[in-house]
């Protein structure tokens, strides 16, 4: 049998910005900021450090993000935002 392995550098994939994430999902600016940081694959602790927020604040916001986006896990949020970024990139391609 044969297998094909595709590797993708998540840092190289386009991601939606805060404004687009907020607009598409109805996120507050604070929720959108957290969604974008977590959406690029950072841990919740890394997001807390970058955004200067407490872990409990981040957990509360993340629950709201999950409710508004219809996902249940951080990995699903990463995949959702990656698809949004891919779609935006295709829309810009002539």
C-alpha positions in Angstrom: 0.0 0.0 0.0 0.9 3.6 -0.5 0.4 6.6 1.7 0.6 10.3 1.0 1.6 12.6 3.8 1.0 16.3 3.4 2.6 18.7 5.8 1.4 22.3 6.2 3.1 25.1 8.1 0.3 26.7 10.0 2.3 29.9 10.2 2.2 30.2 6.5 -1.6 29.7 6.1 -3.6 32.9 5.8 -5.8 33.6 8.8 -8.7 36.0 9.2 -8.0 39.2 11.1 -9.8 40.3 14.2 -12.3 42.5 12.3 -13.3 39.7 9.9 -13.7 37.1 12.7 -15.8 39.6 14.7 -18.0 40.5 11.8 -18.6 36.9 10.6 -19.3 35.4 14.0 -20.6 38.4 16.0 -17.7 38.3 18.4 -16.8 41.2 20.6 -13.4 42.8 20.0 -12.0 41.0 23.0 -13.4 37.6 21.9 -12.1 38.2 18.3 -8.6 39.0 19.7 -8.6 35.7 21.6 -10.0 33.8 18.7 -7.3 35.0 16.3 -4.5 34.1 18.8 -5.9 30.7 19.6 -6.8 30.2 15.9 -3.2 30.4 14.9 -2.5 27.5 17.1 -1.2 29.2 20.3 -2.1 27.6 23.6 -4.5 29.3 25.9 -1.7 30.2 28.3 0.3 31.8 25.4 -2.9 33.7 24.5 -3.2 34.9 28.0 0.4 36.2 28.0 0.0 37.9 24.6 -3.3 39.5 25.5 -2.5 40.3 29.1 -5.6 38.6 30.4 -6.2 36.1 33.3 -6.7 32.4 32.4 -10.3 32.5 33.8 -11.1 35.5 31.6 -9.7 33.6 28.6 -11.7 30.5 29.5 -14.9 32.5 29.8 -14.3 34.3 26.5 -13.4 31.0 24.8 -16.7 29.5 25.9 -18.5 32.5 24.3 -16.4 32.0 21.1 -17.3 28.4 21.0 -21.0 29.2 21.4 -20.9 31.8 18.7 -18.9 29.8 16.2 -20.5 26.4 16.8 -17.3 24.6 17.7 -16.5 22.7 20.9 -12.7 22.5 21.0 -9.7 24.7 20.3 -8.6 22.4 17.5 -12.0 22.9 15.8 -11.6 26.7 16.1 -8.1 26.5 14.5 -9.5 24.5 11.6 -12.5 26.8 11.2 -10.3 29.9 11.1 -7.9 28.2 8.7 -10.8 27.5 6.3 -11.9 31.1 6.6 -8.3 32.2 5.8 -8.1 29.8 2.8 -11.4 31.1 1.5 -10.3 34.7 1.8 -7.1 33.9 0.0 -8.9 32.2 -2.9 -11.3 35.2 -3.2 -8.3 37.5 -3.7 -6.7 35.3 -6.3 -7.4 36.7 -9.8 
